[in-house]
Amino acid sequence: MTRFLYRRRAWITIGGALAYLIVCLVVILTLGVDRRPGTPVALNGEALPEQMWFAGTDRLVTVERTEARLTVVSWELPEGTPQRSRVELPTLDSGEPAAYAVAPNGRSVAWIEGGRIFVRDLEGGVETDALAHHLDEGQAGVVQQLALVMDRSSDRLVAAIIYENGDLQFWDYSNLENLGGSNMPPTWRFAYHDTDHLVVGSLAEKDVMVMPLHDLKDMAFKNYFWEFPGVTALCVVDGGVPVLGTERGNIFRPKANATWDTSPERLGVIHALAPGADGSVYAGGDFDGIYRLSHDLLEKEVVTSATPTRLLSVSDRFLAFSNGDFTGFVELNAERYLAPWVKSPGYWLAFILGFIGTLATLIGLTRAAPPTGGSTPPSSGETDDRDTQDAQVDSVHDDPPIAVSDIAPGGKIGRYEALAYLGQGGMGVVLRARDPQLDREVAIKIVSEKFSANDTAMARFKSEARAIAQLRHPNILTIHDIGQTGELIYLVTELLEGQTLEQRIKEGRSLAPADALKIVALVAVGLSAAHEKGIVHRDIKPGNIFLTRDQESKVKIFDFGLAQTVPVEPGDPATRPTVQHHTSPGHFIGTPGYSSPEQVRVRPLDERTDMFSLGCVLYELLTGDRPFIRETMADTAAAVLLFEPPSVTTVDESLPEALGGIVHRCLAKEPEDRFASMRELLAELVPLIRELDDSWQEPLISRDTDVDGSGDQDH
C-alpha cells in the first residue's frame, strides 16, 4: 500500500511540473507575444468609395460615384494581389438617384430614379423595375432613403424604404409582397445596417431603434436613448447592442440599467465604427491609427497606423478602410513577435529557478502522509445487479503484504482484483475492485497508515464495522468484508452509482420542498435503523448522503468512519446513559457547521446528535443556506452554540408553517428539546410530504420500523 502511495506521489510531482510549464507557456503566449500594427495594402479604385462592407470573410464590396454614374466594385482579398471586379450602373437621367443601396451579400444593387425603383443583379446583369408600379408616384418623389436587407426567416432580399413623412416600408421585390412597416418620426433615417440588424433613428435627437432582421413580419425592435452630445458614428455588436462614437473622441456602450459605459481615453473625432469578434469594436477617425477596443472598452490596441479614417469595415480576417486620399486593407493578427523581456537571459534564469523550486516543493509536499480529512463517496460508477453478498462479516482475515504489482489494475488486494483509483475518503484511499468469487464489482477503502497505526482506534473500528454490517438496511451503505494486508486494513463495501447530495447542491439544481423532505425522510429511516442497533453516525452532512440511481433505495448513508456505538436501552433517550467522545480535550469529532452543540463542547452524546446534523441538512436543502457556517472554525463553533437561525418559513414564506417548527426542533441547542428519535421525526415529516405531493408512493419504513403504527407499508 505504501508503494502504491509513492506511485501516486510520483504522478502528482510530474503533473505539477507539467502544470508549471503549461502556465509559463500560457504567460508567454498571452503577454510575451505582441502584434505590430499591420501594413496597409492599397486598393486602387477609380474614386474614393462612398460605402464599403464585407460580404463574407474575404470579399469587400464598395460603391464609387463618378459624375452621374454609380459603380459597384468587389474585391477578393486572398493572399497576394487583391482581385477586382466592377459593375457600372446605367447613366442616371436625373444625374443623381433619389436613393440607392447594395445588398449585404454584394449581389444586388437598387436605386430610385424618377419615381421608379430599379434592381440590378450584379452577377447576372439582369435589371428590373417590377416593383415600380407598386410605389405611389407621389410617395416615390419624397423617398429619403433606400436599403437592401436580408429577411433571415426566409433568406429573401427585401427593400427597406423611408419616406419624407417618416413611413418605413419593407418590400419583397421578388414576389411584390408588402411586408408591412412602421410609422416613425419624420426626422428618422437609416443610421446603420449589416447582415443581421437595421438601425433607424436620429443621432442628433439621441434616439435610435435597433431592428433584428431574423423576421421582418415580427417587427421586433428595441429603443436606445442617451444624453451625451455629438454622436458621429454607430455600429451594432453582440447581437443587437449599439456602440456610439462622438466628436469628442469617446466611445459609449449601453449597460443593462439604461446607463452607458464609456472608454476611459478620448481618441479624437470618431467617424467610423465596425463590430469585431467577441463584442470588440474597431474605431477610426481624425487620429493616428485604427484602434480595436475590448468588449468592456477598457483595453485598446493599434491595428494599423492608417490616418484619418472615414469608412471602416471588418471581417473575421481583414480590416478595410478609406480616408481622404487612400483606400486599403490590412490582415488582422498577421504580424506577431516576441516581446523583449521574453528574450532576456534574466527571464529564462527566473524560469529555470522557478521550475526547480516548484519541483522541490511538490516532492516535499507529496512525501507527507496522505490526507485524512473530509469524506468523499466511498464508491461510484456502475453497479452489478447479479448475486448479492450477505452483509454479515464473519471474520477479519489477514493476507500477505501488498506489492506494487498487486495495486496496479488487475493486481490483488486479498482476494479482490484492483480495477481503478476512485478517490480519498475520510479514512484512506478508495479503490474500485472486483470480487472474483461472486463476480461483481465492489469498492475497497484502504485505511490510512495514520489511522491503522492506532491500536485502540483500529480495535474500535473493527468492532463498529461488524455492528454496522449487521444493519442490512436499504438506506445504509452495505459492508461486505474487512481484511488486512500486512499492516494495513481494508474495508469492502457495495459500489454505488449516482452522486452525493453535496455534489447535487453544488450543481445549483434546486430541489422542490417535497423532494428535499423525501431525501431527509429516507436518511431518517436509515439512521433510525442504525440507532436501534446502538450506532450513532456523528457526521451526517450532504457529503455523506448518496443519491443513487437504484429506484429501490434511492438514498444511502455512508462513511461511518466516525460512528460510535452506544448502549441500546428502551425508553426516552434523555434517560439513557450517554457515551463520552474518544478524542483529545479541545478537539471534537465531526464536521464544523453540521456537528451538534454537544459535539462542539466534547460532551457525552447519544443518537440525538444525528438529529441536529440532519436538521442542518434539511435547513440547507429548504433555504439554500448553511445555518451555522462562518469564515473560521471558531466562529462556526460559536454559531452552533449561540446563534438561532431564522425560521425556514421566514426565509421562504411558501413553505408550510409546520415545517418551520420541525426544523426548529431539530436544531434545538439542548438534546432534550429535540425529537426523541428518528421515528418521532418521521411521524411529523410523512404527513407533510403527502400534503406537498399527494402522488408520492415511496415506502418510507422498512420491515422492522413502523412510524404511524400501521406496520408494513404497501404504498
KOLDREN-189118 format. One record per residue (C-alpha): x, y, z. Coordinates in pm, whole numbers, plus 32768, in hexadecimal, padded with zeros to 4 digits. Layout:
N
XYZ/...
This chain:
715
800080008000/811B80EE8055/81BF80AE7F05/807380F57E61/806582467F0C/81C782907E98/815882477D34/804183477D62/813A84447DEB/821684187CB9/80EF845F7BD4/809085907CA4/81F486147C85/81FC85DD7B0E/80A486777AE6/810787A97BB2/824487DC7AE7/817F87C679A2/807E88BB7A2C/819A89B37A78/821D89937913/80BE89C37882/80838AFB7957/81D18B8F78E3/81788B427778/80248BEA779E/80CB8D1E7837/81BB8D327710/80A78D0D760E/7FBF8E0976B4/80B58F0D7736/81F98EC8767E/81728EB1751A/810F90077499/808E9089734D/812291947274/8028927A71C7/7FD391E97070/805E92836F32/7F4393046E53/7F1892756CF4/7E8993716BFA/7D4893356B34/7D60940669F9/7C019467698F/7B99957B68A3/7B09964B69BF/7AF596456B36/79D495676BA6/789995F56C3E/784794A86CE5/7908936D6D3B/78BD92286DEE/792390BB6DEF/78418FB86D4B/78DC8E876DF0/7A3D8E6D6E79/7B0E8EB96D43/7A288F866C5F/7A1D91006C83/790B91C56BD2/7928933C6B92/784D943B6AE3/78FA95516A1D/78589683697A/78E597296844/7813984967C1/76B797BA6775/771B964C678B/772E955668AC/782A943A68A1/782093096984/797C927669B4/79C191256A55/7B1B90CB6AD8/7B858F656B22/7C908F766C2F/7D518E2F6C25/7EBF8E1B6C76/7F748EDC6B66/7EEA8FE76A7E/7D79903D6ABA/7C968FDB6997/7BAA90EE6922/7A5E90DB686A/797B9201681D/7817923E67A2/77B29394671D/764893F76742/759594A56622/75C3961B65F7/74C596C966D4/73DB97AA6612/73A998946736/751B9899677F/74EF981568DD/741597006971/731597516A7E/73AA96326B44/747894FA6B05/74E893C76BC6/75AE92856B9A/7544913A6C32/761390BC6D5B/76878F916C8B/7705907D6B7B/763A8FD46A68/752990D86A27/751392506A15/73D893266A18/739B949469D2/7274957F69AB/72699675688C/7146973667FD/704C969968E7/70AC9532688E/7179942E6945/72779365687E/7327922868F0/745D91996844/74E290396872/76589080687C/76B98F1C6823/75BC8ED9670E/759A903A668A/741C902D6695/7370917666D7/720591966744/711492A767AF/6FF791B667FF/6FC292566953/6F9493B068C1/6E1E93A46881/6DE5934769EE/6E7C94916A5E/6D9495B96A5F/6E2A96C0697B/6DEC97CD6A7E/6E9697076B8A/6FB7969F6AAC/700A98086A70/7049983B6BE3/711597006C24/722697596D15/72E996156D38/72F994B76CA9/73A093846D40/73B4921C6CC9/73AC91276DEC/73828FAF6E19/72528F1E6ECA/72FB8E036F8B/71B78D446FBB/71A98CFE6E44/73008D6E6DBE/72528E586CCB/72CB8FAC6C5B/71EF90CA6CD4/71E6923B6C7A/71BF93226DA6/714794816D4C/712695B96E26/704696D06DA7/7051983E6E00/6F21981E6EE4/6FD197136FB6/6F2A95DE6F24/700794A76F21/6F9B93986E2C/702F923F6DE0/6FFE91A56C83/705D904C6C08/70A490AB6A9E/70BD8F3F6A2E/6F498F016A5E/6EC990686A85/6E5B902A6BEB/6E39914D6CDD/6EC690CF6E27/6E3891F06EEF/6EEB93066F9B/6EE1940970AC/6E8B957770DD/6FB896357164/7010979F71AC/704F985E7065/71B698A970C7/7217973C70F0/72FE969A6FF0/73C6955B6FC4/74EB958270B0/759194307071/754C92D76FE5/760B91916FBE/75AC902D6F6B/74ED900170B1/747491567128/73D3929470AC/73EE93D1717D/730594F87147/72F39636720E/739797867239/74F397B272CB/74AC992472FA/737198D773C2/743097CF748B/733C96BA743E/736495817366/72A4943E7335/735992F372F1/729091FA721E/730E90917201/72E3900970A2/728D8EA4710D/711B8EDB70BC/709E90217025/6F318FC47056/6F6D8FB071CA/6FF7911571C8/70B090E4730F/717F92117377/721F92B474A4/724D942974E3/738994C8756E/73A2962A75FB/74CB96F67674/7518984D76FD/767C988D7689/76A499757557/77599960740C/772897F6739B/77D797CB724C/77EC96507214/772995177267/7743939D723F/7697926D72D5/774D915A7399/76EE902C746E/75AD8FD473BA/7505912873CC/75C2921474B6/7616936A7420/776C94077456/778995807426/78B2965F73D4/78B797D87412/7965990C738D/7A16992774DD/7ABD97D674A7/79F8970575A2/795D95B37554/7820954E760D/777993FC7641/762893C876F5/760E9309783D/74E6924278C0/746B935B79A3/743894577887/758994FE78CE/76B7950077E8/781D94897812/7922956A7776/7A8A953D7707/7B7E95D27804/7C4E968576F9/7BE3977875EA/7C649726748D/7BF8985273BC/7ACA988B72DD/7A429731728C/79BC97057129/799C958C7109/7954946271EA/794892F1718B/78F391BC725D/79FF90B972A2/7A018F5F733A/79A68F2074A8/78F6906E74CE/7A28913F7475/7A0A9278739D/7AF3932372A3/7B07949E7296/7B9195907194/7B8997077175/7C5898447188/7D7797A07244/7EA796CE71F4/7E5A955E71CE/7D29947D71D8/7CE493F17333/7C4692B073AD/7B9592DA74FC/7B3A91B575DC/79D9914D763A/79DE92297773/7A8A934C76BB/7BA4934977BD/7CB992BD76DF/7D2693387589/7E3092E4748C/7EA393787341/7E45929A7219/7EE19371710A/7F8494C870F8/7E9795486FE8/7E1D96AF701A/7D0E973F7025/7BF0964E6FDA/7A9A96A06F45/7A1C95436EEA/7A6594016FA2/79FF92936F7E/7A7A9157702B/7A5E8FE36FDE/7AEA8EBB709E/7C328EE26FE2/7C5190406F4F/7C1D91AE6FA4/7BD1929D6E86/7BCE94196E9C/7BC195556DCE/7C2296BB6E1C/7C4D97FB6D59/7D4997756C5C/7D8296046C98/7CBB94BE6C9B/7D5B937E6D1B/7D4F92556E03/7E22919A6F00/7E1B902C6F69/7DC1900D70D9/7EAD8F5671C9/7FA88F2A70B2/80E68FAE7150/81528F2472A0/829C8F3C7356/83338EE674A9/83438FFD75A5/84A7905D760B/84808FDA776F/84428E7976EA/85968E7D763E/86568EF9776E/873E8E06782B/86AA8E7E7975/85538DFA7917/85D58CA078C2/86A88C9679FE/85708CE87ACA/84B08BDF7A08/85B28AD07A54/85CB8B2F7BC6/844F8B347BDF/843689DC7B41/8538894C7C30/848789ED7D5A/833389697CEB/83C1880B7CBD/846688117E15/8327888F7EBA/825487807E18/834886717E82/834586F57FE7/81CB87097FF4/818D85AF7F62/8275850F8062/817C8571816F/807B847481E2/7F4484628107/7E2B85428180/7D2A84B0826B/7C3985D68266/7ADB85FE81DB/7A1484E08150/79CB84887FE7/78E5837B7F64/798882297FA5/791181AF7E56/788E82217D09/785981967BB1/778480767B31/76F07F717C15/76D17E007BCA/756F7D8A7C11/75C87C177C11/75EE7B467D4B/75FB7C107E8E/76DD7BB87FAF/76677B948115/76C77CCF81D0/772E7C0182FF/78A57C188344/790C7ACA83D9/7A7A7B158414/7B967C0783E7/7C967B47831C/7E087B8882D8/7EA37B76817C/800C7B858106/80A47CE480F1/80447DB17FBD/813E7DE77EA2/81387EFD7D9E/80CC7E077C91/7FA37DA37D68/7F1C7F087D6B/7F417F3F7BF5/7E067EF67B28/7DD97D7E7B2D/7EA47D597C6F/7E287CC07DB1/7DB07D4D7EFD/7D627C147FC0/7C7F7B517ED8/7C0D7C8D7E24/7C937D097CD5/7CE57E7F7CD1/7C477F367BA7/7C6F80AD7BDA/7CB281C37CD3/7B7082767D3F/7BDA837B7E3B/7C3783D27FA1/7B41838F80B9/7B3683EF8225/7C0682C08289/7CE38284815B/7CFC82317FE9/7BCB81A97F2E/7BF580B47E0F/7B0A800E7D1B/7B387E967D1B/7A9C7D4C7CB0/7A387C2A7D8B/7A897AF57CB6/79CE7A077D9D/787F7AB57D6E/78D57B537C1B/78777CB87C7B/791D7E0A7CA5/79527E9E7DFE/79F57FCD7EA0/7B237F9B7F83/7B8F80A0807F/7CF6806880EE/7D1981028246/7E2F82068261/7F7581B88313/7F3082C68415/7DE1822D846D/7E5080C18468/7F8081088545/7E9A815A866A/7E4C8009870B/7D2D809187DE/7C8D813F86B3/7CB0800985D9/7C187F2586E1/7AEF800F8702/7AD880318585/7AC87EB78551/79C67E8F8661/78E97FA385DB/79147F2B8472/788B7DD884DB/77657E868581/771E7F5B844D/77317E258370/76117D908438/75247EA783CD/74CD7E1D8273/74007F558227/73B17FE080C8/740981438134/755B80EE81CC/769180968102/76C87F1E8115/78127E9F81A5/787B7D548109/79C97D0881A8/7AF17D7C8279/7C507D068226/7DB97D4B8282/7EEE7D5681A3/802A7D71826B/80007E9C8351/7EDB7F37829B/7D677EF582B8/7C6C7F01819C/7AF37F19819B/7A1D7E89807F/78CB7F2C8033/77CA7F2C7F20/781280007DEA/7718811A7DB6/76A881D67C80/7637833F7C9F/76B684717D5A/76C784FD7EBA/75C885F87F35/76E886EF7F56/773886C87DE3/75C986FA7D8E/75C2883D7E5A/770188C07DB7/766D88887C5C/757089987CB6/744388C27C5F/733B89237D5D/726688207E08/70F088447E37/708E88457FAA/6FE186F47F7E/711D865A7EE7/71F586EA7FFD/710E86578105/711185048056/728E84F9805F/7299855C81CE/718984618221/724B8344817F/738583AD823D/72B683AD837D/723D824B832F/73A481D68306/741682878442/72F181F78502/7367809984A4/74CB80F0850F/745981898658/738A805786AC/74CC7F8D868E/758080828773/764981348662/766782B18655/76F38338850C/778284838597/77CA8516843B/76828543837F/76B18648826C/7664866680F5/77B785CF80A0/775D848D8157/7606846280B6/760983B27F65/74F083D57E65/74F2828E7DA6/7455822D7C5C/73C880FA7D06/7250812E7D08/7229804B7E37/730980FF7F31/734582567E88/740282DE7FB9/753082438068/75E182B381A5/77548268819A/78A082B58241/7863822B839C/79D5826683DF/797C834A8505/785B8272857E/7847820786E9/777F80FE8798/76A4815788C2/75E3807489AF/7490800D8927/738780348A34/721280748A17/717681BE8A7C/71B6832E8A49/731A837689CC/733484858AD5/732783778BE4/741E828B8B3E/7593828C8B86/765D83568A8D/77B9830D8A08/78EB83EC8A2D/79B5845188F7/7AF5839188B4/7BBB84C7885D/7CB485BA88EE/7C3F86DA89C9/7BED880C88F9/7BBD874687B7/7A6786D08746/7A1385C38649/793286268525/79118731841A/7902889F848A/77B08937843C/76FB87E8844B/77758767859E/7689878C86C8/76CC887187F0/7724874188C8/782586D787C3/78BC883587BD/78CE8835893C/795D86D18935/784A865E8A20/77A885068A3C/76B384C9891F/75A983DC889D/74E283B08759/744B850D877B/7596859F8702/753D851085A8/73EB85BF85C8/749A871385D8/757B86C484AE/7452864E83E0/739E8793843B/74C5885783AA/74A8878E8268/733087CB8257/735E89428293/745F89548179/738088978084/7252897480CB/72FF8AC980CE/74478A9C8012/75028B218145/75DA8A65823F/755C8AEE8388/769E8AE58453/77C18AF2835A/78A38C1F8397/79FA8C92831C/7AC28BE4842E/7A958AA484F6/7A838B6E8637/796B8C4985AF/78B68B15852D/78CC8A698680/784B8BA4872B/77268BB68636/76C98A4B8680/76C58A9787F4/76228BF087F5/75818C4F86A8/74108C138662/73DE8C0B84E6/72A28CAB8458/71818BBF8420/71748B1682CD/70168BA282A4/70A38D0182D4/71A88CC681C5/70A88C2580DE/6F428C898131/6EB78B828043/6F228A668129/6E1D89CD8212/6E1D8A6D836D/6E3B89168411/6F8688E18360/701E8A0A8417/6FCF89658564/7066881984F7/71B088B6848A/71BC899185C2/7191886286A2/72A1879F85EA/739388C38620/734D88EC8794/748B89328859/74348836896B/740186C8890A/72CB86A589E4/721F87B88918/724886F987D1/717A85D68750/71B984AA882E/71F983C58704/71FA83B5858B/70AE82FC859E/70158429864B/70A48511853F/70188432842C/6EC0843D84CC/6EC685B8848E/6F6885AD8333/6E9484A38289/6D4985688294/6DFB86A18212/6E8F85E280ED/6D3A85558094/6CA786B380B0/6DAD87417FBE/6DA286197ECE/6C6185527ED7/6CE3846C7DC5/6E0A83FB7E97/6E1082857EC4/6F6D82557F55/6F78814E806E/702C82028183/703F80F9828F/70F57FAE827F/70617E6A82FF/70F67EA08457/708E800E847F/6F2B809584A4/6EE2820584C8/6D6C822984D2/6D1380D58560/6C958044841B/6DA47F3F83F5/6E397EFB829D/6DF07FFD8193/6D657F988040/6D5580F07F9E/
